[in-house]
Amino acid sequence: MPDYLYANLALRHSGCWTEFTVYDYYDTLVSVEYSTFNILKANRISIVRRSKYESKSKLKQVLDHDSSIMDYDFSNLISTNKYTVYSIFMLQDVNSTVIGKLKSRGIIVLNATVRNGIEYYDIISNDNIKIVVDDLLKIDDRIKIVNLYFSNLDEKNLFKAISRNIGNVMFTEKEQMLIKKAEELGYFDSPRKKNLDEFARELGVSKMNISLRLRNVLKKIHNLI
């Protein structure tokens, strides 16, 4: 049985609706279905860090930009003074989508998100992923690869890819940066390479500041249990 390879792919897709998303927009693919007549049915959850009235108008404008979208519908799930959450359903020409191109070569898409106008994919394949991506995407001048990281598939990157949707939705970008920095400094190691005082000094903030921010992160994780 051939070994599977894992890759995290980041790209910009000119002309796609994702290109027109704003910098306070986050989107994750919930489900996808390939129907007859080369139509892709996609359900997505989007978070827009704007009020309901601002974000609704902006979201419609974004989706109307993409000629490959045959039809769409979206509904408001949650609205707060900080952000609005939408459920989006869309019908697209499968040949115009990156997911469709990846599927045509038997690549499994574990996760697909949009953030700051960039599409991110966690994918696995039993072929050489770099060659497949080069073949499928670089011949399309509308697609520009921002980053491609690949390795042998193992437990760590598989579970990270599966759980990435939850982390991206739950944690703000600042909280994600804090978690990554804590990991880099060995704060989560046993024994710790850096204690809370050293961690705070590395970031140039007070010990109380770091303590409160980490406590908020842990509270969000606890709410999932």
FENMO-V123810 format. One record per pair of residues at least 24 apart in sequence whose C-alpha atoms are under 10 Angstrom apart, sorted by the first residue. I is the first residue (numbers start at 1). J is the second residue. If there is no record, write none. Layout:
# FENMO-V123810
i=I j=J
i=I j=J
This chain:
# FENMO-V123810
i=1 j=126
i=2 j=125
i=2 j=126
i=2 j=127
i=3 j=125
i=3 j=126
i=3 j=127
i=3 j=152
i=3 j=153
i=4 j=124
i=4 j=125
i=4 j=126
i=4 j=127
i=4 j=128
i=4 j=129
i=4 j=151
i=4 j=152
i=4 j=153
i=4 j=154
i=5 j=123
i=5 j=124
i=5 j=125
i=5 j=126
i=5 j=127
i=5 j=128
i=5 j=129
i=5 j=130
i=5 j=150
i=5 j=151
i=5 j=152
i=5 j=153
i=5 j=154
i=6 j=108
i=6 j=110
i=6 j=122
i=6 j=123
i=6 j=124
i=6 j=125
i=6 j=126
i=6 j=128
i=6 j=129
i=6 j=149
i=6 j=150
i=6 j=151
i=6 j=152
i=6 j=153
i=6 j=154
i=6 j=157
i=6 j=158
i=6 j=161
i=7 j=109
i=7 j=121
i=7 j=122
i=7 j=123
i=7 j=124
i=7 j=125
i=7 j=129
i=7 j=130
i=7 j=133
i=7 j=148
i=7 j=149
i=7 j=150
i=7 j=151
i=7 j=152
i=7 j=153
i=7 j=157
i=7 j=158
i=7 j=161
i=8 j=110
i=8 j=111
i=8 j=112
i=8 j=120
i=8 j=121
i=8 j=122
i=8 j=123
i=8 j=124
i=8 j=147
i=8 j=148
i=8 j=149
i=8 j=150
i=8 j=151
i=8 j=157
i=8 j=161
i=9 j=112
i=9 j=119
i=9 j=120
i=9 j=121
i=9 j=122
i=9 j=123
i=9 j=130
i=9 j=133
i=9 j=145
i=9 j=146
i=9 j=147
i=9 j=148
i=9 j=149
i=9 j=150
i=10 j=112
i=10 j=113
i=10 j=114
i=10 j=118
i=10 j=119
i=10 j=120
i=10 j=121
i=10 j=122
i=10 j=144
i=10 j=145
i=10 j=146
i=10 j=147
i=10 j=148
i=10 j=149
i=11 j=98
i=11 j=114
i=11 j=117
i=11 j=118
i=11 j=119
i=11 j=120
i=11 j=121
i=11 j=137
i=11 j=143
i=11 j=144
i=11 j=145
i=11 j=146
i=11 j=147
i=11 j=148
i=12 j=114
i=12 j=116
i=12 j=117
i=12 j=118
i=12 j=119
i=12 j=120
i=12 j=142
i=12 j=143
i=12 j=144
i=12 j=145
i=12 j=146
i=12 j=147
i=13 j=97
i=13 j=98
i=13 j=117
i=13 j=118
i=13 j=119
i=13 j=137
i=13 j=140
i=13 j=141
i=13 j=142
i=13 j=143
i=13 j=144
i=13 j=145
i=14 j=66
i=14 j=117
i=14 j=141
i=14 j=142
i=14 j=143
i=14 j=144
i=15 j=65
i=15 j=66
i=15 j=67
i=15 j=68
i=15 j=142
i=15 j=143
i=16 j=62
i=16 j=63
i=16 j=65
i=16 j=66
i=16 j=67
i=16 j=68
i=16 j=69
i=16 j=96
i=16 j=97
i=16 j=98
i=16 j=117
i=16 j=142
i=16 j=143
i=17 j=59
i=17 j=61
i=17 j=62
i=17 j=63
i=17 j=64
i=17 j=65
i=17 j=66
i=17 j=67
i=17 j=68
i=17 j=69
i=17 j=117
i=18 j=62
i=18 j=63
i=18 j=65
i=18 j=66
i=18 j=113
i=18 j=114
i=18 j=115
i=18 j=116
i=18 j=117
i=18 j=118
i=18 j=119
i=19 j=62
i=19 j=65
i=19 j=66
i=19 j=114
i=19 j=115
i=19 j=116
i=19 j=117
i=19 j=118
i=19 j=119
i=20 j=58
i=20 j=59
i=20 j=61
i=20 j=62
i=20 j=63
i=20 j=65
i=20 j=66
i=20 j=116
i=20 j=117
i=20 j=118
i=21 j=48
i=21 j=58
i=21 j=59
i=21 j=61
i=21 j=62
i=21 j=63
i=21 j=114
i=21 j=115
i=21 j=116
i=21 j=117
i=21 j=118
i=22 j=48
i=22 j=49
i=22 j=55
i=22 j=58
i=22 j=59
i=22 j=62
i=22 j=115
i=22 j=116
i=22 j=117
i=23 j=48
i=23 j=49
i=23 j=115
i=23 j=116
i=23 j=117
i=23 j=118
i=24 j=48
i=24 j=49
i=24 j=50
i=24 j=55
i=24 j=83
i=24 j=115
i=24 j=116
i=24 j=117
i=25 j=49
i=25 j=50
i=25 j=55
i=25 j=59
i=25 j=83
i=25 j=84
i=25 j=114
i=25 j=115
i=25 j=116
i=25 j=117
i=26 j=85
i=26 j=113
i=26 j=114
i=26 j=115
i=26 j=116
i=26 j=117
i=26 j=118
i=26 j=168
i=26 j=169
i=27 j=85
i=27 j=86
i=27 j=87
i=27 j=88
i=27 j=112
i=27 j=113
i=27 j=114
i=27 j=115
i=27 j=116
i=27 j=119
i=27 j=165
i=27 j=168
i=27 j=169
i=28 j=111
i=28 j=112
i=28 j=113
i=28 j=114
i=28 j=115
i=28 j=119
i=28 j=120
i=28 j=164
i=28 j=165
i=28 j=166
i=28 j=168
i=28 j=169
i=29 j=88
i=29 j=110
i=29 j=111
i=29 j=112
i=29 j=113
i=29 j=114
i=29 j=165
i=30 j=87
i=30 j=88
i=30 j=111
i=30 j=112
i=30 j=113
i=30 j=165
i=31 j=89
i=31 j=111
i=31 j=112
i=32 j=89
i=32 j=90
i=32 j=99
i=33 j=91
i=34 j=91
i=34 j=92
i=34 j=94
i=34 j=100
i=34 j=103
i=35 j=91
i=35 j=94
i=37 j=93
i=37 j=94
i=38 j=92
i=38 j=93
i=38 j=94
i=38 j=95
i=38 j=96
i=38 j=100
i=39 j=68
i=39 j=69
i=39 j=70
i=39 j=90
i=39 j=91
i=39 j=92
i=39 j=93
i=39 j=94
i=39 j=95
i=39 j=96
i=39 j=100
i=40 j=69
i=40 j=70
i=40 j=90
i=40 j=91
i=40 j=92
i=40 j=93
i=40 j=94
i=40 j=95
i=40 j=96
i=40 j=97
i=40 j=99
i=40 j=100
i=41 j=71
i=41 j=72
i=41 j=89
i=41 j=90
i=41 j=91
i=41 j=92
i=41 j=93
i=41 j=94
i=42 j=72
i=42 j=88
i=42 j=89
i=42 j=90
i=42 j=91
i=42 j=92
i=43 j=72
i=43 j=73
i=43 j=74
i=43 j=87
i=43 j=88
i=43 j=89
i=43 j=90
i=43 j=91
i=44 j=74
i=44 j=86
i=44 j=87
i=44 j=88
i=44 j=89
i=44 j=90
i=44 j=112
i=44 j=113
i=45 j=74
i=45 j=75
i=45 j=77
i=45 j=85
i=45 j=86
i=45 j=87
i=45 j=88
i=45 j=89
i=45 j=113
i=45 j=169
i=46 j=74
i=46 j=76
i=46 j=77
i=46 j=84
i=46 j=85
i=46 j=86
i=46 j=87
i=46 j=88
i=46 j=113
i=46 j=114
i=46 j=115
i=46 j=169
i=47 j=77
i=47 j=78
i=47 j=79
i=47 j=83
i=47 j=84
i=47 j=85
i=47 j=86
i=47 j=87
i=47 j=115
i=47 j=169
i=48 j=79
i=48 j=82
i=48 j=83
i=48 j=84
i=48 j=85
i=48 j=86
i=49 j=79
i=49 j=80
i=49 j=81
i=49 j=82
i=49 j=83
i=49 j=84
i=49 j=85
i=50 j=79
i=50 j=80
i=50 j=81
i=50 j=82
i=50 j=83
i=50 j=84
i=50 j=85
i=51 j=79
i=51 j=80
i=51 j=81
i=51 j=82
i=51 j=83
i=51 j=84
i=52 j=76
i=52 j=78
i=52 j=79
i=52 j=80
i=52 j=81
i=52 j=82
i=52 j=83
i=52 j=84
i=52 j=85
i=52 j=86
i=53 j=79
i=53 j=84
i=54 j=84
i=55 j=83
i=55 j=84
i=55 j=85
i=55 j=86
i=56 j=84
i=56 j=86
i=59 j=86
i=59 j=88
i=63 j=90
i=66 j=92
i=67 j=92
i=67 j=93
i=67 j=96
i=68 j=92
i=68 j=93
i=68 j=94
i=68 j=95
i=68 j=96
i=68 j=97
i=69 j=93
i=69 j=94
i=69 j=96
i=69 j=97
i=98 j=136
i=98 j=137
i=98 j=143
i=101 j=133
i=101 j=136
i=101 j=137
i=102 j=132
i=102 j=133
i=102 j=136
i=102 j=137
i=104 j=136
i=105 j=132
i=105 j=133
i=105 j=135
i=105 j=136
i=106 j=132
i=107 j=132
i=107 j=133
i=109 j=161
i=110 j=158
i=110 j=161
i=110 j=162
i=110 j=163
i=110 j=164
i=111 j=161
i=111 j=162
i=111 j=163
i=111 j=164
i=111 j=165
i=112 j=161
i=112 j=164
i=112 j=165
i=113 j=164
i=113 j=165
i=113 j=168
i=115 j=168
i=118 j=144
i=118 j=145
i=118 j=146
i=119 j=145
i=119 j=146
i=120 j=146
i=120 j=147
i=120 j=148
i=121 j=148
i=121 j=161
i=122 j=149
i=122 j=150
i=122 j=157
i=122 j=158
i=122 j=160
i=122 j=161
i=122 j=162
i=122 j=164
i=123 j=150
i=123 j=153
i=123 j=158
i=123 j=161
i=124 j=150
i=124 j=151
i=124 j=152
i=124 j=153
i=124 j=158
i=125 j=152
i=125 j=153
i=126 j=152
i=126 j=153
i=166 j=221
i=166 j=224
i=167 j=220
i=167 j=221
i=170 j=217
i=170 j=220
i=170 j=221
i=170 j=224
i=171 j=216
i=171 j=217
i=171 j=220
i=171 j=221
i=172 j=217
i=174 j=213
i=175 j=213
i=175 j=214
i=175 j=216
i=175 j=217
i=176 j=217
i=178 j=203
i=178 j=210
i=178 j=213
i=178 j=214
i=178 j=217
i=179 j=213
i=179 j=214
i=179 j=217
i=182 j=214
